[in-house]
Amino acid sequence: MANIDRADLRDVDLNLLVAFEALMQTRSVSLMAQRLRIGQPSASHALKRLRELLDDPLFVRTPAGMMPTPHALALAEPIRAILTSIETTLFARASFEPRAERRIFRIGAMDYVQAVIADPLLAVLQAQAPGCKLILTTTDCDIVGRSLARGEIDLAVGAFPQIKTGPHQELLYRERYECVFDAKACRLGKRVSRAQWLALPHVIMSVRGDHSGPLDDVLRASGDRREVAVSTPNFLAIPFLLRNKRLMAALPSRMARAFCGKLGLSTCPLPFPAPAFDVTMIWNARTADEPGATWLRSQITAICRRMDAA
């Protein structure tokens, strides 16, 4: 086979191959023009260019129509295959078959969100997509945008108030804080007054290591302040720090319900009004229509809806 410089393909117009296939099927220049929705002069010009490109008459006019030459007949199947391959490559949508899929899903999330969502999500993967694996990483407002843009994670779940609302995010649920404490160690009953809450030292979650959080803004607005004894970057560490200690914490309600009872801790509503916060799922435009990523997002949405209904 002669060596062909791919630069020679610059002279090959894809529309000429489409015209060739249409003429092979219709055996008529006028019918080819109708099928391709072009004028007959344009159809005749396309045939002229094909003949010059391939150095062969290709189709000969006879009383029975435009009959293909032996060279045209030899080209018919390869050209059909080329057009089919191009069409499949450019326009076919990939599918996602959960039971047959082998892939890794990467999710960035706040640690408490991981704990709340990971268990039911793993159950779904084992039941519906046993060949899929899950990698969970901790993320926050400072790094989530970069992680999504670099493709380090498929999606993120958490509280991202600094990220503007857009088409590639979904509100999963609205979360509120609850008091969590060791009732025996703190000598408290089932309810906590504002004075009791303020009197106890607190444990808070802070990614940046601060000794204040969203609730402190609420307290300052009314002239109050609390003593923060411990700051940790992980929500999940807080229940363990509270056990057998005279400490108070305000934790997301879903985490409080899921874990604190198992550790012998008490929970109750905050003794003052406090704003709720939104937990959202965000993803990059790059994966917005990818079937596997779409399936994963739908499963997380369904899990959160079931939690709200429980």
Disulfide bonds with the S-S distance in Angstrom:
none
